[in-house]
Amino acid sequence: MIPPSIKSLILDMDGVIWRGEAPLGDLASIFSRVRERGLKFVFATNNGTRTSEQYVERLRGYGVQVEPWQVITSAQALSYALTRKFPRGSRIFMIGGDGVRKALEENGYEILSVENAPSAEAVVMGIDTEINFQKMS
């Protein structure tokens, strides 16, 4: 039982809400009860490969209706942290997936190609299923 003093939840997804492709429980029913109790909630993930919108769609597939602002990814956190040292328009060489790319673009960074990587002001690396020697060098 959640104590009445708890008003909000920050929930991880991988291994907490689902494992692999399988939801852990009847998520539609669980989140219906969470809402009935008046609890606010957001999701957080250290998986920056997907965008918030992609996670929203996945949750919708499990019967959980949320807005993109309710999903915070490590890619968004990284991009926010970069804003503390690098202004909009800074040149970033990125190794990673859609989640990292979108988070950087939303903060106004110029994403460099492999050929232009030597002119980068910062390098960001996340999971990249298309990693190769050229990107790493």
C-alpha positions as a Markdown table, in Angstrom:
| # | Residue | x | y | z |
|---|---|---|---|---|
| 1 | Met | 0.0 | 0.0 | 0.0 |
| 2 | Ile | 1.3 | 3.5 | -0.9 |
| 3 | Pro | 1.2 | 5.8 | 2.1 |
| 4 | Pro | -1.1 | 8.8 | 1.8 |
| 5 | Ser | 1.8 | 11.2 | 2.1 |
| 6 | Ile | 3.0 | 10.0 | -1.4 |
| 7 | Lys | 1.4 | 12.3 | -4.0 |
| 8 | Ser | 3.6 | 11.6 | -7.1 |
| 9 | Leu | 5.5 | 8.7 | -8.7 |
| 10 | Ile | 8.5 | 8.6 | -10.9 |
| 11 | Leu | 8.6 | 5.1 | -12.5 |
| 12 | Asp | 11.3 | 3.4 | -14.5 |
| 13 | Met | 10.0 | 1.4 | -17.5 |
| 14 | Asp | 12.5 | -1.4 | -18.5 |
| 15 | Gly | 12.1 | -4.2 | -15.9 |
| 16 | Val | 9.5 | -2.3 | -13.9 |
| 17 | Ile | 6.6 | -1.6 | -16.3 |
| 18 | Trp | 7.7 | -4.2 | -18.8 |
| 19 | Arg | 10.3 | -6.9 | -19.3 |
| 20 | Gly | 11.3 | -7.3 | -22.9 |
| 21 | Glu | 8.1 | -6.9 | -24.8 |
| 22 | Ala | 5.8 | -8.2 | -22.1 |
| 23 | Pro | 4.0 | -5.8 | -19.7 |
| 24 | Leu | 4.4 | -6.7 | -16.0 |
| 25 | Gly | 0.8 | -6.9 | -15.0 |
| 26 | Asp | -2.4 | -5.4 | -16.4 |
| 27 | Leu | -1.0 | -1.9 | -16.9 |
| 28 | Ala | -4.3 | -0.4 | -18.0 |
| 29 | Ser | -6.0 | -1.5 | -14.8 |
| 30 | Ile | -2.9 | -0.6 | -12.6 |
| 31 | Phe | -2.8 | 3.0 | -14.0 |
| 32 | Ser | -6.5 | 3.4 | -13.8 |
| 33 | Arg | -6.2 | 2.7 | -10.0 |
| 34 | Val | -3.2 | 5.1 | -9.8 |
| 35 | Arg | -5.3 | 7.8 | -11.4 |
| 36 | Glu | -8.3 | 7.0 | -9.2 |
| 37 | Arg | -6.1 | 7.6 | -6.1 |
| 38 | Gly | -5.1 | 11.0 | -7.5 |
| 39 | Leu | -1.5 | 10.2 | -7.9 |
| 40 | Lys | 0.5 | 12.1 | -10.4 |
| 41 | Phe | 3.2 | 10.1 | -12.3 |
| 42 | Val | 5.9 | 10.4 | -14.9 |
| 43 | Phe | 8.2 | 7.7 | -16.4 |
| 44 | Ala | 11.9 | 7.9 | -16.5 |
| 45 | Thr | 14.3 | 5.7 | -18.4 |
| 46 | Asn | 18.1 | 5.4 | -18.8 |
| 47 | Asn | 17.4 | 4.0 | -22.3 |
| 48 | Gly | 17.9 | 7.0 | -24.6 |
| 49 | Thr | 17.5 | 5.1 | -27.9 |
| 50 | Arg | 13.8 | 6.0 | -28.3 |
| 51 | Thr | 12.0 | 9.3 | -28.2 |
| 52 | Ser | 9.3 | 10.2 | -25.6 |
| 53 | Glu | 6.7 | 9.9 | -28.3 |
| 54 | Gln | 7.9 | 6.4 | -29.1 |
| 55 | Tyr | 7.5 | 5.4 | -25.4 |
| 56 | Val | 4.0 | 7.1 | -25.4 |
| 57 | Glu | 3.0 | 4.8 | -28.3 |
| 58 | Arg | 4.4 | 1.7 | -26.5 |
| 59 | Leu | 2.5 | 2.6 | -23.3 |
| 60 | Arg | -0.7 | 3.2 | -25.4 |
| 61 | Gly | -0.3 | -0.3 | -26.7 |
| 62 | Tyr | -0.5 | -1.5 | -23.1 |
| 63 | Gly | -3.6 | 0.6 | -22.5 |
| 64 | Val | -1.8 | 3.4 | -20.6 |
| 65 | Gln | -2.6 | 6.9 | -21.9 |
| 66 | Val | 0.1 | 9.5 | -21.2 |
| 67 | Glu | 1.5 | 12.6 | -22.8 |
| 68 | Pro | 5.1 | 13.0 | -24.1 |
| 69 | Trp | 6.0 | 15.3 | -21.2 |
| 70 | Gln | 5.3 | 12.4 | -18.8 |
| 71 | Val | 8.3 | 10.4 | -20.3 |
| 72 | Ile | 11.8 | 11.6 | -19.5 |
| 73 | Thr | 14.7 | 9.8 | -21.2 |
| 74 | Ser | 18.4 | 9.8 | -20.4 |
| 75 | Ala | 18.9 | 11.4 | -23.9 |
| 76 | Gln | 16.8 | 14.4 | -22.8 |
| 77 | Ala | 18.7 | 14.7 | -19.5 |
| 78 | Leu | 22.0 | 14.6 | -21.4 |
| 79 | Ser | 20.8 | 17.3 | -23.9 |
| 80 | Tyr | 19.6 | 19.4 | -21.0 |
| 81 | Ala | 23.0 | 19.0 | -19.2 |
| 82 | Leu | 24.7 | 20.2 | -22.4 |
| 83 | Thr | 22.8 | 23.4 | -22.4 |
| 84 | Arg | 24.7 | 24.3 | -19.2 |
| 85 | Lys | 28.0 | 24.5 | -21.2 |
| 86 | Phe | 27.1 | 24.7 | -24.9 |
| 87 | Pro | 24.7 | 27.3 | -26.4 |
| 88 | Arg | 22.1 | 26.6 | -29.0 |
| 89 | Gly | 23.8 | 26.1 | -32.4 |
| 90 | Ser | 26.8 | 24.4 | -31.0 |
| 91 | Arg | 28.2 | 21.7 | -33.2 |
| 92 | Ile | 27.8 | 18.2 | -31.7 |
| 93 | Phe | 29.1 | 14.9 | -33.1 |
| 94 | Met | 26.5 | 12.3 | -32.0 |
| 95 | Ile | 26.7 | 8.5 | -31.9 |
| 96 | Gly | 23.3 | 7.2 | -30.9 |
| 97 | Gly | 19.8 | 6.6 | -32.0 |
| 98 | Asp | 16.6 | 8.6 | -32.6 |
| 99 | Gly | 16.2 | 9.5 | -29.0 |
| 100 | Val | 19.6 | 11.2 | -28.7 |
| 101 | Arg | 19.2 | 12.9 | -32.1 |
| 102 | Lys | 15.8 | 14.3 | -31.3 |
| 103 | Ala | 16.8 | 15.5 | -27.8 |
| 104 | Leu | 19.8 | 17.4 | -29.2 |
| 105 | Glu | 17.8 | 18.9 | -32.1 |
| 106 | Glu | 15.1 | 20.1 | -29.7 |
| 107 | Asn | 17.8 | 22.1 | -27.8 |
| 108 | Gly | 19.0 | 23.6 | -31.1 |
| 109 | Tyr | 22.2 | 21.8 | -31.6 |
| 110 | Glu | 23.8 | 21.2 | -35.0 |
| 111 | Ile | 24.4 | 17.5 | -35.5 |
| 112 | Leu | 27.5 | 16.8 | -37.5 |
| 113 | Ser | 28.1 | 14.1 | -40.0 |
| 114 | Val | 31.1 | 11.7 | -39.5 |
| 115 | Glu | 33.0 | 13.7 | -42.1 |
| 116 | Asn | 32.6 | 16.9 | -40.1 |
| 117 | Ala | 33.2 | 15.3 | -36.7 |
| 118 | Pro | 36.6 | 16.9 | -36.3 |
| 119 | Ser | 34.9 | 20.3 | -36.0 |
| 120 | Ala | 32.7 | 19.2 | -33.1 |
| 121 | Glu | 32.6 | 21.2 | -29.9 |
| 122 | Ala | 31.3 | 18.1 | -28.1 |
| 123 | Val | 30.8 | 14.4 | -28.7 |
| 124 | Val | 27.8 | 12.6 | -27.4 |
| 125 | Met | 27.6 | 8.8 | -27.4 |
| 126 | Gly | 24.6 | 6.5 | -26.7 |
| 127 | Ile | 23.6 | 3.1 | -27.9 |
| 128 | Asp | 24.0 | 3.0 | -31.7 |
| 129 | Thr | 23.0 | -0.2 | -33.4 |
| 130 | Glu | 24.8 | 1.0 | -36.5 |
| 131 | Ile | 28.2 | 1.7 | -34.8 |
| 132 | Asn | 31.2 | 1.2 | -37.0 |
| 133 | Phe | 34.9 | 2.0 | -37.1 |
| 134 | Gln | 34.5 | 5.2 | -39.0 |
| 135 | Lys | 32.1 | 6.7 | -36.3 |
| 136 | Met | 34.4 | 5.5 | -33.5 |
| 137 | Ser | 37.6 | 6.9 | -35.0 |
